[in-house]
Structures are given as C-alpha cells and as structure tokens.
Amino acid sequence: MKKSFCILSVCVLLVASISCKKEENKSVNTLPTSSGYFINITVNGVPYSEDIGDWSSEVNNRTGCDAYTYSHAYIQGFDLSTFSFVSYITHRQNKADFNALILGSYNVKDYQPYSSLADTLCNWDLAIYYYDRTLSSYVTTVEPNGVHNVTAITYVSETSSYVKYDIEGNFDFSVKNSANAIIHITGAYKKYIETLK
C-alpha cells in the first residue's frame, strides 16, 4: 500500500511539474520560428515574442523628411490587455534609392498613420505607437534618444515589379505614459520588405 502511494505521489508531482513548465513557456515563443520572420520585445523587463509569418504590407507611401518617397513596412503588433504595440520600418520605396542604404543606427519615432507625424519620418526610422492600457488615457509619447539598429539587409528574390529583401534589426527606446511614468522597450526583429523597380 505504501509503495503504491509513493509511486502515485511521484507520478502526480511529475505531471504537475510538466504542466507548470508548459504554462511558463506558453506566453513567450522562442526562436527559430516556422517562417523565420519574428519580432521579440521586452517591456519593462517582461519578454514577448511573435512569429510574424511570411507576410508583409507596405502602407502609407509618403514623402518624408528628405523628399524621398517612403514605404512603411508593418512589422507586427502585440495587442494585450495591458498594452498595444505596433511598429513599422520606414524605408525608401524605389530600388535605386534603396540600394544606397547602409547598415547603422537610426531613430525611433512616434507614428500616427493619418497625422502630420508620418511626414517627419526619415529613412530607416522605426515608427511605433505604444498604448498603455493600464490607464484611462492610454496614449504615450516616444522619449528622445531611442535607437533603431539595422543589422542586416539580405537580397532574397525579385520579379519584374519588385525586389524582396530580408531586414534584421534591434531597438532600444522608452515611452512616457499619461501619468509621466517611463516604460522601457527593447527588441529585435527579422522581416522582409519589397522595393519597386
């Protein structure tokens, strides 16, 4: 009887341990992803990860800060009960202009698609908006001195209309919420963009 009870107790502990580990891993995906494209962010020390799939959208083609035409390539969003995060890579739309781009550090800026802020975006700016849903007034503003590092640009393929590139980068910036609290955000991504020929 004691032996059966001991075996049963050990089995219960093992099942509980495995269940806890599954729950711990459930909220954060790890790389590599099935598509190879991802975004990882850490908000005030808490990590979040998303496989963003083989999907891209180029939206709001506009003339930015230096008279070039830009596309804003949507990376991915996180829509949770405590915050909402959306990010875009701003890049020169035409292949001839895009070819002159170099790896390096660029700005992180607020982005509101239908406001004049979209016209202040420059090449390789990381355009984001972050909503703090813990407050009734959830709008935040990006603090100065945020950094977006473009670490790799890799040619993938082309058609008669466009050229596809994989882009990799990371970022480090803070936002201020309506209660004047600072929220620190870091992250990394890999996604593809398409430039017009």
C-alpha positions in Angstrom: 0.0 0.0 0.0 2.8 2.4 1.0 4.7 1.5 -2.2 1.6 2.2 -4.4 1.0 5.5 -2.5 4.7 6.6 -3.1 4.5 5.7 -6.8 1.2 7.6 -7.2 2.7 10.6 -5.4 5.8 10.7 -7.6 3.5 10.5 -10.7 1.4 13.4 -9.5 4.5 15.5 -8.9 5.9 14.7 -12.3 2.6 15.6 -14.1 2.3 18.9 -12.0 5.9 19.8 -12.9 5.4 19.2 -16.6 2.2 21.2 -16.6 3.8 24.1 -14.8 6.7 24.2 -17.4 4.2 24.2 -20.2 2.3 27.1 -18.7 5.6 29.0 -18.2 6.5 28.6 -21.8 3.1 29.3 -23.2 3.2 33.1 -23.2 6.7 33.5 -24.8 7.5 31.9 -28.1 11.2 31.1 -28.8 13.2 31.2 -32.0 13.5 29.8 -34.5 10.1 30.4 -35.9 8.5 28.4 -38.7 8.7 31.3 -41.1 12.0 32.7 -40.0 10.4 36.1 -39.5 9.8 37.3 -36.0 9.6 40.2 -33.5 10.7 40.0 -29.9 10.1 42.8 -27.4 10.8 43.3 -23.7 8.6 45.8 -21.9 9.9 46.9 -18.5 11.8 43.5 -18.3 8.9 41.3 -19.4 9.6 39.4 -22.7 7.1 38.9 -25.6 7.7 37.1 -28.8 5.8 36.6 -32.1 6.3 34.5 -35.2 5.2 37.1 -37.8 4.9 34.8 -40.7 5.8 35.3 -44.4 3.6 38.4 -44.6 4.3 42.0 -45.3 2.3 45.1 -46.0 3.6 48.3 -47.5 1.3 51.1 -46.5 1.0 54.9 -46.5 3.6 55.8 -49.2 4.5 59.3 -48.3 7.3 61.9 -48.9 9.3 62.0 -45.7 11.9 64.4 -44.2 14.2 64.5 -47.2 11.9 64.4 -50.3 12.2 60.7 -51.0 9.2 58.6 -51.2 8.9 56.1 -48.4 7.0 52.9 -47.6 6.2 51.9 -44.1 6.6 48.2 -43.7 4.5 46.8 -40.9 6.4 44.5 -38.7 3.9 43.2 -36.2 1.8 44.2 -33.3 1.1 43.0 -29.8 -2.4 43.5 -28.6 -2.7 42.6 -24.9 -4.9 43.7 -22.0 -2.1 45.8 -20.6 -0.6 47.4 -23.7 -0.8 47.6 -27.5 2.4 47.9 -29.6 2.7 48.4 -33.3 5.9 49.0 -35.3 6.8 50.0 -38.9 10.1 50.2 -40.7 10.4 53.3 -42.8 12.4 52.7 -46.0 13.0 54.3 -49.4 10.4 52.9 -51.8 12.3 52.6 -55.0 15.1 50.1 -55.6 17.5 52.6 -57.0 17.2 54.7 -53.8 17.1 51.7 -51.5 20.4 50.4 -52.9 22.3 53.4 -51.4 21.2 52.4 -47.9 23.7 51.4 -45.3 23.6 49.4 -42.0 23.7 51.5 -38.9 21.8 53.3 -36.2 18.6 55.3 -36.8 15.8 57.0 -34.9 12.7 55.7 -33.1 9.7 58.0 -33.6 6.0 58.2 -32.8 3.8 57.1 -35.6 0.2 58.0 -36.3 -0.6 57.0 -39.9 -3.0 59.8 -40.7 -1.3 62.7 -38.9 1.5 65.0 -39.9 3.9 62.9 -37.8 4.0 60.4 -40.7 5.6 63.2 -42.8 8.5 63.6 -40.4 9.7 60.0 -40.7 13.1 59.6 -42.4 14.9 56.6 -43.9 15.2 53.6 -41.6 13.3 55.3 -38.8 11.4 52.8 -36.6 7.9 54.2 -36.4 6.0 52.9 -33.4 2.9 53.5 -31.3 2.5 52.1 -27.9 -0.8 52.3 -25.9 -0.7 51.8 -22.2 -4.0 50.2 -21.4 -3.4 50.3 -17.7 -4.6 53.9 -17.7 -7.8 55.6 -18.9 -5.7 57.9 -21.2 -3.6 55.3 -22.9 -1.6 57.4 -25.4 2.2 57.5 -24.9 5.0 59.6 -26.5 8.4 58.3 -27.5 11.2 59.7 -25.5 14.2 61.3 -27.3 17.4 59.2 -28.0 15.8 55.9 -28.9 17.9 53.8 -31.2 16.9 51.5 -34.1 19.9 49.5 -35.4 19.6 48.0 -38.9 22.0 45.0 -38.6 21.4 43.1 -41.9 19.9 43.6 -45.3 19.9 40.5 -47.4 18.7 40.2 -51.1 16.1 37.4 -51.4 14.5 37.5 -54.8 12.9 39.7 -57.5 10.1 39.8 -60.0 9.6 42.2 -62.9 8.0 44.7 -60.5 9.8 44.5 -57.2 12.9 43.3 -55.3 12.5 41.4 -52.0 15.0 41.9 -49.1 15.2 40.4 -45.6 15.8 43.0 -43.0 17.1 42.4 -39.4 17.5 44.8 -36.6 17.1 45.7 -33.0 15.9 48.7 -31.0 16.1 50.3 -27.6 13.8 53.2 -26.5 11.4 54.4 -23.9 7.9 55.9 -23.9 6.2 58.2 -21.4 2.6 57.5 -20.5 -0.1 60.0 -19.4 0.9 59.5 -15.7 4.5 60.6 -16.7 5.9 57.1 -16.0 8.7 55.8 -18.2 8.2 52.4 -20.0 11.4 50.9 -21.3 11.2 48.8 -24.5 13.9 46.8 -26.3 13.5 44.2 -29.0 14.7 42.6 -32.2 13.1 41.6 -35.5 13.5 39.9 -38.8 11.1 40.6 -41.6 11.0 41.2 -45.4 10.3 44.3 -47.4 9.7 44.9 -51.1 11.1 47.8 -53.2 9.7 48.9 -56.5 11.9 48.5 -59.6 
